[in-house]
Amino acid sequence: MQQLEYGFNQFYEAIKPTGEEFTRLDEIDDELYKHFQAKYMIGLAKMLMHCKQFAELDFEDKILLYKHLKPIFNQIERLYSSIQYKTENIHIPMLIYDNSAVDLEGNEIVHFKNRDKESFAKTRPLWLPFRDKLVNHLYVPMNEIKLTLHELIYLCGQILWSTQEINGISSNAHQIAEEITDQIS
C-alpha cells in the first residue's frame, strides 16, 4: 500500500486541478480530452510501476491488470477529485480534464464538440441512467463519507488486485494478487 500511495502521489501531482475554480463545460473539447487521457494513462502506468509486485509481473499480466483497473479507477478518481476541489459554480461537478468539469445535475448530457450531435442525441437515453447511477451510487456516497486519500488508494489496490474475473491472467499473477489482497484487507 505504501508503494501504491507513493506512486499515486506522483500521479496525482500531474493530473490534479491547478486552480480553485472549475470551468463549466457545455461541450467537451475532443483534443483536450484526448491529451488529458494520454497524460492520465501514462501517469497511471507509472503509478503502478512503483508497486514492486506489479512491476515484477510479466508484461501480459501487467497489461491485463492495467486494463482491468483503468476504467473503474478513472471514474472513482475523477469523482474524488471533483469532490476535493468542489466549486460553487457547478452543483455536482465531474472533472473531465484539467480544471474543466461537467455538471452531473439536470437533464443535460454534455457532448463532444466536433462530433455528430444527431447521433449523440439518439444515444442520450442510454447515458442518463449511467449518469444517475454515477451520481447516486458513487458521487453522493463518496461526498457524504468524505472519502480520504488513503481510502481512495485502498480502493485502487482492491480493484487492481481483484483478479477473479480477469481472463488470461497467469496463475502466478493470481497467486500474488491473493497474497496482496490478504495483506491489505
Beta strands, then each sheet from edge to edge (+ up, - down):
strand 1: 23-24
strand 2: 27-28
strand 3: 93-97
strand 4: 100-103
strand 5: 111-112
sheet 1: 1+ 4+ 3-
sheet 2: 2+ 5+
end
